[in-house]
Amino acid sequence: MTAVKKEYKPLGLYIHIPFCKSKCIYCDFYSLPNGEGKMDRYVSVLCRQLAEIAPHTAAHEVDTVYFGGGTPSWLGEKRLRQILKTVEKYYRLAKKPEITLECNPDSAGDWKALRALRRAGFNRISLGVQSADDEQLKQLGRPHTFAQAEEAVAAARRAKIKNLSLDLIYGLPGQTLESWKDTLEKAAALSPEHLSCYGLKVEEGTPLWDMQGSLELPDDDLQADMYLWTAERLAELGYQQYEISNFAKPGHESRHNLKYWTLGEYAGFGPGAHSDLGDTRYAYVRDLEAYCGGVEAQGDILSENERIPQRERDIEYIMLGLRTVRGISRQEFEYRFRLPFGPLQEILEQFERTGRARMREDRWCLTPEGFLVSNQIIGQLLEALAGEKLRREEAAAKHDFRVR
Protein backbone atom coordinates (compact mmCIF):
# COMPACT_ATOMS: atom_id res chain seq x y z
CA MET A 1 0.00 0.00 0.00
CA THR A 2 1.15 3.52 -0.75
CA ALA A 3 1.73 5.55 2.40
CA VAL A 4 -0.46 8.62 2.68
CA LYS A 5 1.62 11.75 3.13
CA LYS A 6 0.60 13.66 6.23
CA GLU A 7 -0.56 17.21 5.62
CA TYR A 8 0.65 19.86 8.05
CA LYS A 9 -0.90 23.27 8.58
CA PRO A 10 1.36 26.24 7.69
CA LEU A 11 2.58 28.33 10.61
CA GLY A 12 4.58 31.54 10.89
CA LEU A 13 6.81 32.36 13.85
CA TYR A 14 7.31 35.97 14.93
CA ILE A 15 10.30 36.59 17.21
CA HIS A 16 10.39 39.98 18.87
CA ILE A 17 13.80 41.47 19.63
CA PRO A 18 13.07 44.43 21.95
CA PHE A 19 16.47 46.12 21.75
CA CYS A 20 17.61 49.10 19.70
CA LYS A 21 20.48 51.53 19.61
CA SER A 22 18.15 54.49 20.13
CA LYS A 23 14.41 55.10 20.17
CA CYS A 24 12.93 56.92 17.16
CA ILE A 25 10.50 59.73 17.96
CA TYR A 26 7.58 58.08 16.10
CA CYS A 27 7.99 54.51 17.37
CA ASP A 28 5.29 52.97 19.58
CA PHE A 29 6.56 49.38 19.35
CA TYR A 30 7.87 47.86 22.56
CA SER A 31 11.63 48.40 22.44
CA LEU A 32 14.43 49.40 24.79
CA PRO A 33 17.52 51.47 23.98
CA ASN A 34 20.73 50.80 25.93
CA GLY A 35 19.72 47.25 26.78
CA GLU A 36 22.93 45.45 25.83
CA GLY A 37 23.38 44.09 29.35
CA LYS A 38 20.03 42.29 29.15
CA MET A 39 20.56 40.58 25.81
CA ASP A 40 22.11 37.29 26.94
CA ARG A 41 19.42 36.61 29.54
CA TYR A 42 16.73 37.45 27.02
CA VAL A 43 18.12 35.08 24.39
CA SER A 44 18.26 32.30 26.99
CA VAL A 45 14.63 32.94 28.01
CA LEU A 46 13.50 33.20 24.40
CA CYS A 47 15.09 29.88 23.47
CA ARG A 48 13.53 28.27 26.52
CA GLN A 49 10.06 29.43 25.57
CA LEU A 50 10.53 28.41 21.94
CA ALA A 51 11.29 24.88 23.17
CA GLU A 52 8.32 24.86 25.57
CA ILE A 53 5.76 25.99 22.96
CA ALA A 54 6.99 23.69 20.18
CA PRO A 55 4.94 20.59 21.24
CA HIS A 56 1.76 22.64 20.72
CA THR A 57 2.67 23.01 17.03
CA ALA A 58 3.00 19.31 16.24
CA ALA A 59 0.29 19.58 13.58
CA HIS A 60 2.05 22.50 11.87
CA GLU A 61 4.93 23.15 9.53
CA VAL A 62 6.77 26.45 9.91
CA ASP A 63 7.09 28.14 6.54
CA THR A 64 8.00 31.67 7.72
CA VAL A 65 10.09 33.05 10.58
CA TYR A 66 10.22 36.80 11.15
CA PHE A 67 12.67 38.52 13.50
CA GLY A 68 11.16 41.96 14.24
CA GLY A 69 11.82 44.69 16.75
CA GLY A 70 13.23 46.91 18.01
CA THR A 71 16.29 46.32 15.91
CA PRO A 72 17.02 42.59 15.67
CA SER A 73 20.39 43.18 13.98
CA TRP A 74 21.47 45.07 17.13
CA LEU A 75 21.35 41.72 18.96
CA GLY A 76 24.41 40.55 17.06
CA GLU A 77 25.08 37.71 14.67
CA LYS A 78 25.97 35.01 17.24
CA ARG A 79 22.82 35.50 19.33
CA LEU A 80 20.63 35.56 16.22
CA ARG A 81 22.14 32.29 15.02
CA GLN A 82 21.52 30.75 18.46
CA ILE A 83 17.83 31.64 18.31
CA LEU A 84 17.40 30.35 14.77
CA LYS A 85 19.21 27.14 15.66
CA THR A 86 16.69 26.63 18.48
CA VAL A 87 13.83 27.08 16.01
CA GLU A 88 15.38 24.51 13.68
CA LYS A 89 15.86 22.06 16.56
CA TYR A 90 12.33 22.14 17.96
CA TYR A 91 10.06 23.00 15.01
CA ARG A 92 9.21 21.26 11.77
CA LEU A 93 10.44 23.59 9.03
CA ALA A 94 9.15 23.67 5.47
CA LYS A 95 11.64 22.91 2.71
CA LYS A 96 12.13 26.53 1.72
CA PRO A 97 11.00 28.72 4.63
CA GLU A 98 11.10 32.49 4.39
CA ILE A 99 13.32 33.70 7.25
CA THR A 100 13.35 37.48 7.62
CA LEU A 101 15.62 39.71 9.70
CA GLU A 102 14.83 43.37 10.32
CA CYS A 103 17.94 45.55 10.33
CA ASN A 104 18.91 49.19 10.67
CA PRO A 105 21.59 50.36 8.24
CA ASP A 106 24.07 51.25 11.01
CA SER A 107 24.08 47.64 12.29
CA ALA A 108 24.02 45.87 8.93
CA GLY A 109 27.18 47.08 7.20
CA ASP A 110 29.35 44.02 7.94
CA TRP A 111 28.99 41.76 4.92
CA LYS A 112 30.79 38.88 6.63
CA ALA A 113 28.28 38.92 9.50
CA LEU A 114 25.42 38.99 6.97
CA ARG A 115 27.03 36.09 5.10
CA ALA A 116 27.19 34.10 8.36
CA LEU A 117 23.51 34.83 8.93
CA ARG A 118 22.64 33.76 5.39
CA ARG A 119 24.53 30.53 5.86
CA ALA A 120 22.65 29.98 9.11
CA GLY A 121 19.35 30.23 7.23
CA PHE A 122 18.32 33.90 7.09
CA ASN A 123 17.28 34.54 3.49
CA ARG A 124 15.40 37.85 3.63
CA ILE A 125 16.53 41.22 5.00
CA SER A 126 14.16 44.09 5.78
CA LEU A 127 16.17 47.28 6.03
CA GLY A 128 14.76 50.33 7.84
CA VAL A 129 15.89 53.15 5.53
CA GLN A 130 12.87 55.50 6.06
CA SER A 131 14.32 58.50 4.17
CA ALA A 132 17.13 59.49 1.80
CA ASP A 133 17.37 62.91 3.49
CA ASP A 134 19.91 62.93 6.34
CA GLU A 135 18.28 65.91 8.02
CA GLN A 136 14.95 64.10 8.11
CA LEU A 137 16.64 61.00 9.52
CA LYS A 138 18.29 63.08 12.24
CA GLN A 139 15.00 64.74 13.12
CA LEU A 140 13.32 61.33 13.46
CA GLY A 141 16.03 60.09 15.79
CA ARG A 142 17.30 57.54 13.28
CA PRO A 143 20.87 56.39 14.11
CA HIS A 144 22.09 56.26 10.51
CA THR A 145 22.60 58.21 7.30
CA PHE A 146 21.43 57.37 3.80
CA ALA A 147 25.04 56.62 2.85
CA GLN A 148 25.01 53.90 5.52
CA ALA A 149 21.81 52.54 3.98
CA GLU A 150 23.57 52.31 0.62
CA GLU A 151 26.50 50.56 2.32
CA ALA A 152 24.15 48.10 4.03
CA VAL A 153 22.50 47.23 0.73
CA ALA A 154 25.93 46.67 -0.83
CA ALA A 155 26.91 44.48 2.13
CA ALA A 156 23.72 42.42 1.80
CA ARG A 157 24.35 41.86 -1.90
CA ARG A 158 27.98 40.93 -1.26
CA ALA A 159 26.72 38.44 1.32
CA LYS A 160 24.47 37.01 -1.43
CA ILE A 161 21.19 38.02 0.16
CA LYS A 162 18.76 37.72 -2.75
CA ASN A 163 15.59 38.98 -1.09
CA LEU A 164 15.91 42.52 0.19
CA SER A 165 13.15 44.85 1.38
CA LEU A 166 13.46 48.55 2.18
CA ASP A 167 11.13 50.41 4.57
CA LEU A 168 10.31 54.05 3.79
CA ILE A 169 8.06 56.64 5.47
CA TYR A 170 6.23 59.47 3.71
CA GLY A 171 4.43 62.39 5.35
CA LEU A 172 7.46 63.34 7.46
CA PRO A 173 7.74 66.77 9.11
CA GLY A 174 8.57 69.38 6.49
CA GLN A 175 8.51 66.82 3.68
CA THR A 176 7.34 67.98 0.25
CA LEU A 177 6.13 65.90 -2.66
CA GLU A 178 9.44 66.53 -4.40
CA SER A 179 11.55 65.44 -1.43
CA TRP A 180 9.46 62.27 -1.08
CA LYS A 181 9.93 61.55 -4.78
CA ASP A 182 13.67 61.94 -4.28
CA THR A 183 13.64 59.40 -1.43
CA LEU A 184 11.62 56.85 -3.38
CA GLU A 185 13.72 57.19 -6.53
CA LYS A 186 16.97 56.78 -4.58
CA ALA A 187 15.60 53.75 -2.72
CA ALA A 188 14.31 52.13 -5.92
CA ALA A 189 17.69 52.76 -7.56
CA LEU A 190 19.16 50.30 -5.02
CA SER A 191 17.06 47.59 -6.74
CA PRO A 192 15.43 45.94 -3.72
CA GLU A 193 13.01 43.10 -4.37
CA HIS A 194 10.44 44.68 -2.03
CA LEU A 195 9.47 48.15 -0.81
CA SER A 196 7.24 49.07 2.13
CA CYS A 197 6.01 52.67 2.02
CA TYR A 198 4.18 53.78 5.15
CA GLY A 199 2.41 57.02 5.84
CA LEU A 200 3.66 58.61 9.07
CA LYS A 201 1.30 58.01 12.00
CA VAL A 202 1.51 60.22 15.05
CA GLU A 203 0.92 57.75 17.89
CA GLU A 204 -0.07 58.84 21.37
CA GLY A 205 2.66 58.21 23.94
CA THR A 206 5.53 58.87 21.53
CA PRO A 207 7.81 61.94 21.54
CA LEU A 208 6.37 62.82 18.13
CA TRP A 209 2.91 63.10 19.70
CA ASP A 210 4.20 65.70 22.14
CA MET A 211 6.08 67.56 19.40
CA GLN A 212 3.37 67.64 16.72
CA GLY A 213 2.18 71.14 17.57
CA SER A 214 5.60 72.57 16.73
CA LEU A 215 6.11 70.56 13.53
CA GLU A 216 5.00 71.25 9.97
CA LEU A 217 3.37 67.94 9.04
CA PRO A 218 2.04 67.37 5.51
CA ASP A 219 -1.76 67.58 5.41
CA ASP A 220 -4.05 64.77 4.25
CA ASP A 221 -4.18 66.04 0.67
CA LEU A 222 -0.41 66.12 0.35
CA GLN A 223 -0.08 62.66 1.88
CA ALA A 224 -2.69 61.42 -0.60
CA ASP A 225 -0.69 62.89 -3.49
CA MET A 226 2.45 61.17 -2.17
CA TYR A 227 0.66 57.85 -1.89
CA LEU A 228 -0.98 57.88 -5.33
CA TRP A 229 2.27 58.94 -7.01
CA THR A 230 4.08 56.13 -5.18
CA ALA A 231 1.67 53.45 -6.41
CA GLU A 232 1.90 54.74 -9.98
CA ARG A 233 5.67 55.15 -10.01
CA LEU A 234 6.44 51.77 -8.47
CA ALA A 235 4.16 50.07 -10.98
CA GLU A 236 6.22 51.72 -13.74
CA LEU A 237 9.35 50.29 -12.11
CA GLY A 238 7.95 46.76 -12.01
CA TYR A 239 6.81 46.62 -8.38
CA GLN A 240 3.34 45.14 -7.97
CA GLN A 241 1.24 46.51 -5.13
CA TYR A 242 -0.16 43.64 -3.08
CA GLU A 243 -1.22 45.46 0.11
CA ILE A 244 -1.99 49.06 1.07
CA SER A 245 1.64 49.89 1.90
CA ASN A 246 3.59 47.06 0.25
CA PHE A 247 5.03 46.59 -3.22
CA ALA A 248 7.13 43.75 -4.58
CA LYS A 249 8.81 42.38 -7.66
CA PRO A 250 6.88 39.26 -8.80
CA GLY A 251 7.34 36.39 -6.35
CA HIS A 252 8.84 38.53 -3.58
CA GLU A 253 5.78 39.42 -1.51
CA SER A 254 6.33 39.04 2.24
CA ARG A 255 4.97 35.57 2.88
CA HIS A 256 5.03 36.15 6.63
CA ASN A 257 3.09 39.42 6.61
CA LEU A 258 0.53 37.93 4.25
CA LYS A 259 -0.43 35.55 7.08
CA TYR A 260 -1.70 38.50 9.10
CA TRP A 261 -3.89 39.75 6.26
CA THR A 262 -5.26 36.35 5.19
CA LEU A 263 -6.12 34.98 8.67
CA GLY A 264 -3.20 32.55 8.66
CA GLU A 265 -1.80 31.08 11.86
CA TYR A 266 1.26 32.52 13.59
CA ALA A 267 2.95 32.22 16.98
CA GLY A 268 4.74 35.19 18.51
CA PHE A 269 7.53 35.18 21.07
CA GLY A 270 8.87 37.99 23.23
CA PRO A 271 7.36 40.91 25.18
CA GLY A 272 4.43 42.47 23.33
CA ALA A 273 4.31 39.70 20.71
CA HIS A 274 0.90 38.59 19.43
CA SER A 275 -0.21 35.14 18.28
CA ASP A 276 -3.14 33.58 16.44
CA LEU A 277 -2.89 29.84 16.95
CA GLY A 278 -5.55 27.17 17.20
CA ASP A 279 -8.47 29.62 17.07
CA THR A 280 -6.96 31.57 19.98
CA ARG A 281 -5.62 35.11 19.89
CA TYR A 282 -3.18 35.94 22.67
CA ALA A 283 -0.39 38.39 23.47
CA TYR A 284 2.44 38.67 25.97
CA VAL A 285 3.10 41.52 28.39
CA ARG A 286 4.95 44.56 27.06
CA ASP A 287 7.57 44.37 29.80
CA LEU A 288 10.95 42.69 29.36
CA GLU A 289 11.50 41.96 33.06
CA ALA A 290 7.98 40.58 33.55
CA TYR A 291 8.30 38.45 30.43
CA CYS A 292 11.70 37.00 31.37
CA GLY A 293 10.73 36.43 34.99
CA GLY A 294 7.45 34.81 33.97
CA VAL A 295 9.09 32.36 31.57
CA GLU A 296 11.78 31.47 34.11
CA ALA A 297 9.24 30.91 36.91
CA GLN A 298 6.65 29.33 34.58
CA GLY A 299 4.23 32.08 35.57
CA ASP A 300 1.54 33.96 33.67
CA ILE A 301 2.92 36.28 30.99
CA LEU A 302 -0.27 36.81 28.98
CA SER A 303 -1.78 40.26 28.56
CA GLU A 304 -4.55 39.10 26.21
CA ASN A 305 -6.21 35.75 25.58
CA GLU A 306 -9.37 35.23 23.53
CA ARG A 307 -10.79 32.29 21.60
CA ILE A 308 -12.28 33.28 18.23
CA PRO A 309 -13.52 30.36 16.09
CA GLN A 310 -12.91 30.69 12.35
CA ARG A 311 -16.65 30.87 11.73
CA GLU A 312 -16.79 34.13 13.73
CA ARG A 313 -14.05 35.94 11.84
CA ASP A 314 -16.22 37.54 9.20
CA ILE A 315 -15.34 41.08 10.36
CA GLU A 316 -11.61 40.33 10.31
CA TYR A 317 -11.94 38.75 6.87
CA ILE A 318 -13.37 41.99 5.48
CA MET A 319 -11.07 44.39 7.36
CA LEU A 320 -7.85 42.52 6.62
CA GLY A 321 -8.75 41.18 3.19
CA LEU A 322 -9.49 44.66 1.85
CA ARG A 323 -6.00 45.76 2.87
CA THR A 324 -4.73 43.51 0.09
CA VAL A 325 -4.97 43.70 -3.68
CA ARG A 326 -6.21 40.09 -3.62
CA GLY A 327 -9.26 41.36 -1.78
CA ILE A 328 -12.31 39.34 -0.72
CA SER A 329 -14.46 36.78 -2.52
CA ARG A 330 -18.21 36.33 -2.47
CA GLN A 331 -17.91 32.56 -2.77
CA GLU A 332 -15.24 32.36 -0.07
CA PHE A 333 -17.19 34.64 2.29
CA GLU A 334 -20.47 32.78 1.98
CA TYR A 335 -18.80 29.37 2.33
CA ARG A 336 -16.71 30.29 5.39
CA PHE A 337 -19.26 32.35 7.30
CA ARG A 338 -22.66 31.16 6.05
CA LEU A 339 -23.76 34.74 5.50
CA PRO A 340 -25.07 36.45 2.34
CA PHE A 341 -22.59 38.63 0.45
CA GLY A 342 -25.31 40.58 -1.36
CA PRO A 343 -25.50 43.56 1.05
CA LEU A 344 -21.71 43.94 0.82
CA GLN A 345 -21.70 43.68 -2.95
CA GLU A 346 -24.21 46.52 -3.26
CA ILE A 347 -21.83 48.83 -1.38
CA LEU A 348 -18.78 47.66 -3.31
CA GLU A 349 -20.59 48.29 -6.59
CA GLN A 350 -21.29 51.87 -5.47
CA PHE A 351 -17.58 52.41 -4.84
CA GLU A 352 -16.74 50.70 -8.13
CA ARG A 353 -18.67 53.43 -9.92
CA THR A 354 -16.45 56.07 -8.27
CA GLY A 355 -13.21 54.22 -9.12
CA ARG A 356 -12.47 53.17 -5.53
CA ALA A 357 -13.23 49.46 -5.83
CA ARG A 358 -12.98 46.90 -8.60
CA MET A 359 -13.74 43.25 -9.26
CA ARG A 360 -11.11 40.88 -10.59
CA GLU A 361 -12.46 37.46 -11.52
CA ASP A 362 -14.59 36.66 -8.45
CA ARG A 363 -12.77 38.90 -5.96
CA TRP A 364 -13.43 42.46 -4.85
CA CYS A 365 -10.50 44.73 -3.97
CA LEU A 366 -9.87 48.43 -3.50
CA THR A 367 -7.97 50.62 -5.94
CA PRO A 368 -5.18 52.97 -4.74
CA GLU A 369 -7.83 55.71 -4.55
CA GLY A 370 -9.97 53.32 -2.51
CA PHE A 371 -7.11 52.51 -0.15
CA LEU A 372 -7.00 56.21 0.75
CA VAL A 373 -10.55 56.00 2.13
CA SER A 374 -10.45 52.34 3.16
CA ASN A 375 -11.66 53.11 6.69
CA GLN A 376 -14.80 54.71 5.27
CA ILE A 377 -15.46 51.85 2.85
CA ILE A 378 -14.83 49.13 5.43
CA GLY A 379 -16.99 51.00 7.94
CA GLN A 380 -19.94 50.93 5.55
CA LEU A 381 -19.41 47.25 4.84
CA LEU A 382 -19.31 46.35 8.52
CA GLU A 383 -22.42 48.41 9.15
CA ALA A 384 -24.25 46.50 6.42
CA LEU A 385 -22.96 43.21 7.82
CA ALA A 386 -24.17 44.08 11.31
CA GLY A 387 -27.58 44.99 9.90
CA GLU A 388 -27.82 41.66 8.10
CA LYS A 389 -26.88 39.74 11.25
CA LEU A 390 -29.46 41.63 13.29
CA ARG A 391 -32.15 40.92 10.68
CA ARG A 392 -31.34 37.22 10.78
CA GLU A 393 -31.34 37.14 14.59
CA GLU A 394 -34.73 38.83 14.71
CA ALA A 395 -36.11 36.44 12.13
CA ALA A 396 -34.71 33.45 14.04
CA ALA A 397 -36.30 34.75 17.25
CA LYS A 398 -39.66 34.77 15.46
CA HIS A 399 -38.92 31.26 14.10
CA ASP A 400 -39.02 32.65 10.57
CA PHE A 401 -36.89 30.10 8.75
CA ARG A 402 -37.56 31.67 5.37
CA VAL A 403 -34.46 33.89 5.85
CA ARG A 404 -31.74 32.81 3.49
C-alpha positions in Angstrom: 0.0 0.0 0.0 1.2 3.5 -0.8 1.7 5.5 2.4 -0.5 8.6 2.7 1.6 11.8 3.1 0.6 13.7 6.2 -0.6 17.2 5.6 0.7 19.9 8.1 -0.9 23.3 8.6 1.4 26.2 7.7 2.6 28.3 10.6 4.6 31.5 10.9 6.8 32.4 13.8 7.3 36.0 14.9 10.3 36.6 17.2 10.4 40.0 18.9 13.8 41.5 19.6 13.1 44.4 21.9 16.5 46.1 21.7 17.6 49.1 19.7 20.5 51.5 19.6 18.2 54.5 20.1 14.4 55.1 20.2 12.9 56.9 17.2 10.5 59.7 18.0 7.6 58.1 16.1 8.0 54.5 17.4 5.3 53.0 19.6 6.6 49.4 19.3 7.9 47.9 22.6 11.6 48.4 22.4 14.4 49.4 24.8 17.5 51.5 24.0 20.7 50.8 25.9 19.7 47.2 26.8 22.9 45.4 25.8 23.4 44.1 29.3 20.0 42.3 29.1 20.6 40.6 25.8 22.1 37.3 26.9 19.4 36.6 29.5 16.7 37.5 27.0 18.1 35.1 24.4 18.3 32.3 27.0 14.6 32.9 28.0 13.5 33.2 24.4 15.1 29.9 23.5 13.5 28.3 26.5 10.1 29.4 25.6 10.5 28.4 21.9 11.3 24.9 23.2 8.3 24.9 25.6 5.8 26.0 23.0 7.0 23.7 20.2 4.9 20.6 21.2 1.8 22.6 20.7 2.7 23.0 17.0 3.0 19.3 16.2 0.3 19.6 13.6 2.1 22.5 11.9 4.9 23.1 9.5 6.8 26.4 9.9 7.1 28.1 6.5 8.0 31.7 7.7 10.1 33.0 10.6 10.2 36.8 11.2 12.7 38.5 13.5 11.2 42.0 14.2 11.8 44.7 16.7 13.2 46.9 18.0 16.3 46.3 15.9 17.0 42.6 15.7 20.4 43.2 14.0 21.5 45.1 17.1 21.4 41.7 19.0 24.4 40.5 17.1 25.1 37.7 14.7 26.0 35.0 17.2 22.8 35.5 19.3 20.6 35.6 16.2 22.1 32.3 15.0 21.5 30.7 18.5 17.8 31.6 18.3 17.4 30.3 14.8 19.2 27.1 15.7 16.7 26.6 18.5 13.8 27.1 16.0 15.4 24.5 13.7 15.9 22.1 16.6 12.3 22.1 18.0 10.1 23.0 15.0 9.2 21.3 11.8 10.4 23.6 9.0 9.1 23.7 5.5 11.6 22.9 2.7 12.1 26.5 1.7 11.0 28.7 4.6 11.1 32.5 4.4 13.3 33.7 7.2 13.4 37.5 7.6 15.6 39.7 9.7 14.8 43.4 10.3 17.9 45.6 10.3 18.9 49.2 10.7 21.6 50.4 8.2 24.1 51.2 11.0 24.1 47.6 12.3 24.0 45.9 8.9 27.2 47.1 7.2 29.4 44.0 7.9 29.0 41.8 4.9 30.8 38.9 6.6 28.3 38.9 9.5 25.4 39.0 7.0 27.0 36.1 5.1 27.2 34.1 8.4 23.5 34.8 8.9 22.6 33.8 5.4 24.5 30.5 5.9 22.7 30.0 9.1 19.3 30.2 7.2 18.3 33.9 7.1 17.3 34.5 3.5 15.4 37.9 3.6 16.5 41.2 5.0 14.2 44.1 5.8 16.2 47.3 6.0 14.8 50.3 7.8 15.9 53.1 5.5 12.9 55.5 6.1 14.3 58.5 4.2 17.1 59.5 1.8 17.4 62.9 3.5 19.9 62.9 6.3 18.3 65.9 8.0 15.0 64.1 8.1 16.6 61.0 9.5 18.3 63.1 12.2 15.0 64.7 13.1 13.3 61.3 13.5 16.0 60.1 15.8 17.3 57.5 13.3 20.9 56.4 14.1 22.1 56.3 10.5 22.6 58.2 7.3 21.4 57.4 3.8 25.0 56.6 2.9 25.0 53.9 5.5 21.8 52.5 4.0 23.6 52.3 0.6 26.5 50.6 2.3 24.2 48.1 4.0 22.5 47.2 0.7 25.9 46.7 -0.8 26.9 44.5 2.1 23.7 42.4 1.8 24.3 41.9 -1.9 28.0 40.9 -1.3 26.7 38.4 1.3 24.5 37.0 -1.4 21.2 38.0 0.2 18.8 37.7 -2.8 15.6 39.0 -1.1 15.9 42.5 0.2 13.1 44.8 1.4 13.5 48.6 2.2 11.1 50.4 4.6 10.3 54.1 3.8 8.1 56.6 5.5 6.2 59.5 3.7 4.4 62.4 5.3 7.5 63.3 7.5 7.7 66.8 9.1 8.6 69.4 6.5 8.5 66.8 3.7 7.3 68.0 0.2 6.1 65.9 -2.7 9.4 66.5 -4.4 11.6 65.4 -1.4 9.5 62.3 -1.1 9.9 61.6 -4.8 13.7 61.9 -4.3 13.6 59.4 -1.4 11.6 56.9 -3.4 13.7 57.2 -6.5 17.0 56.8 -4.6 15.6 53.8 -2.7 14.3 52.1 -5.9 17.7 52.8 -7.6 19.2 50.3 -5.0 17.1 47.6 -6.7 15.4 45.9 -3.7 13.0 43.1 -4.4 10.4 44.7 -2.0 9.5 48.1 -0.8 7.2 49.1 2.1 6.0 52.7 2.0 4.2 53.8 5.2 2.4 57.0 5.8 3.7 58.6 9.1 1.3 58.0 12.0 1.5 60.2 15.1 0.9 57.8 17.9 -0.1 58.8 21.4 2.7 58.2 23.9 5.5 58.9 21.5 7.8 61.9 21.5 6.4 62.8 18.1 2.9 63.1 19.7 4.2 65.7 22.1 6.1 67.6 19.4 3.4 67.6 16.7 2.2 71.1 17.6 5.6 72.6 16.7 6.1 70.6 13.5 5.0 71.2 10.0 3.4 67.9 9.0 2.0 67.4 5.5 -1.8 67.6 5.4 -4.0 64.8 4.3 -4.2 66.0 0.7 -0.4 66.1 0.3 -0.1 62.7 1.9 -2.7 61.4 -0.6 -0.7 62.9 -3.5 2.5 61.2 -2.2 0.7 57.8 -1.9 -1.0 57.9 -5.3 2.3 58.9 -7.0 4.1 56.1 -5.2 1.7 53.4 -6.4 1.9 54.7 -10.0 5.7 55.2 -10.0 6.4 51.8 -8.5 4.2 50.1 -11.0 6.2 51.7 -13.7 9.3 50.3 -12.1 8.0 46.8 -12.0 6.8 46.6 -8.4 3.3 45.1 -8.0 1.2 46.5 -5.1 -0.2 43.6 -3.1 -1.2 45.5 0.1 -2.0 49.1 1.1 1.6 49.9 1.9 3.6 47.1 0.3 5.0 46.6 -3.2 7.1 43.7 -4.6 8.8 42.4 -7.7 6.9 39.3 -8.8 7.3 36.4 -6.3 8.8 38.5 -3.6 5.8 39.4 -1.5 6.3 39.0 2.2 5.0 35.6 2.9 5.0 36.2 6.6 3.1 39.4 6.6 0.5 37.9 4.3 -0.4 35.5 7.1 -1.7 38.5 9.1 -3.9 39.7 6.3 -5.3 36.3 5.2 -6.1 35.0 8.7 -3.2 32.6 8.7 -1.8 31.1 11.9 1.3 32.5 13.6 2.9 32.2 17.0 4.7 35.2 18.5 7.5 35.2 21.1 8.9 38.0 23.2 7.4 40.9 25.2 4.4 42.5 23.3 4.3 39.7 20.7 0.9 38.6 19.4 -0.2 35.1 18.3 -3.1 33.6 16.4 -2.9 29.8 17.0 -5.5 27.2 17.2 -8.5 29.6 17.1 -7.0 31.6 20.0 -5.6 35.1 19.9 -3.2 35.9 22.7 -0.4 38.4 23.5 2.4 38.7 26.0 3.1 41.5 28.4 5.0 44.6 27.1 7.6 44.4 29.8 11.0 42.7 29.4 11.5 42.0 33.1 8.0 40.6 33.6 8.3 38.5 30.4 11.7 37.0 31.4 10.7 36.4 35.0 7.4 34.8 34.0 9.1 32.4 31.6 11.8 31.5 34.1 9.2 30.9 36.9 6.7 29.3 34.6 4.2 32.1 35.6 1.5 34.0 33.7 2.9 36.3 31.0 -0.3 36.8 29.0 -1.8 40.3 28.6 -4.6 39.1 26.2 -6.2 35.7 25.6 -9.4 35.2 23.5 -10.8 32.3 21.6 -12.3 33.3 18.2 -13.5 30.4 16.1 -12.9 30.7 12.4 -16.7 30.9 11.7 -16.8 34.1 13.7 -14.0 35.9 11.8 -16.2 37.5 9.2 -15.3 41.1 10.4 -11.6 40.3 10.3 -11.9 38.7 6.9 -13.4 42.0 5.5 -11.1 44.4 7.4 -7.9 42.5 6.6 -8.8 41.2 3.2 -9.5 44.7 1.9 -6.0 45.8 2.9 -4.7 43.5 0.1 -5.0 43.7 -3.7 -6.2 40.1 -3.6 -9.3 41.4 -1.8 -12.3 39.3 -0.7 -14.5 36.8 -2.5 -18.2 36.3 -2.5 -17.9 32.6 -2.8 -15.2 32.4 -0.1 -17.2 34.6 2.3 -20.5 32.8 2.0 -18.8 29.4 2.3 -16.7 30.3 5.4 -19.3 32.3 7.3 -22.7 31.2 6.0 -23.8 34.7 5.5 -25.1 36.4 2.3 -22.6 38.6 0.5 -25.3 40.6 -1.4 -25.5 43.6 1.1 -21.7 43.9 0.8 -21.7 43.7 -2.9 -24.2 46.5 -3.3 -21.8 48.8 -1.4 -18.8 47.7 -3.3 -20.6 48.3 -6.6 -21.3 51.9 -5.5 -17.6 52.4 -4.8 -16.7 50.7 -8.1 -18.7 53.4 -9.9 -16.5 56.1 -8.3 -13.2 54.2 -9.1 -12.5 53.2 -5.5 -13.2 49.5 -5.8 -13.0 46.9 -8.6 -13.7 43.3 -9.3 -11.1 40.9 -10.6 -12.5 37.5 -11.5 -14.6 36.7 -8.4 -12.8 38.9 -6.0 -13.4 42.5 -4.9 -10.5 44.7 -4.0 -9.9 48.4 -3.5 -8.0 50.6 -5.9 -5.2 53.0 -4.7 -7.8 55.7 -4.6 -10.0 53.3 -2.5 -7.1 52.5 -0.1 -7.0 56.2 0.7 -10.6 56.0 2.1 -10.5 52.3 3.2 -11.7 53.1 6.7 -14.8 54.7 5.3 -15.5 51.8 2.8 -14.8 49.1 5.4 -17.0 51.0 7.9 -19.9 50.9 5.6 -19.4 47.2 4.8 -19.3 46.4 8.5 -22.4 48.4 9.2 -24.2 46.5 6.4 -23.0 43.2 7.8 -24.2 44.1 11.3 -27.6 45.0 9.9 -27.8 41.7 8.1 -26.9 39.7 11.3 -29.5 41.6 13.3 -32.2 40.9 10.7 -31.3 37.2 10.8 -31.3 37.1 14.6 -34.7 38.8 14.7 -36.1 36.4 12.1 -34.7 33.5 14.0 -36.3 34.8 17.3 -39.7 34.8 15.5 -38.9 31.3 14.1 -39.0 32.6 10.6 -36.9 30.1 8.8 -37.6 31.7 5.4 -34.5 33.9 5.9 -31.7 32.8 3.5 
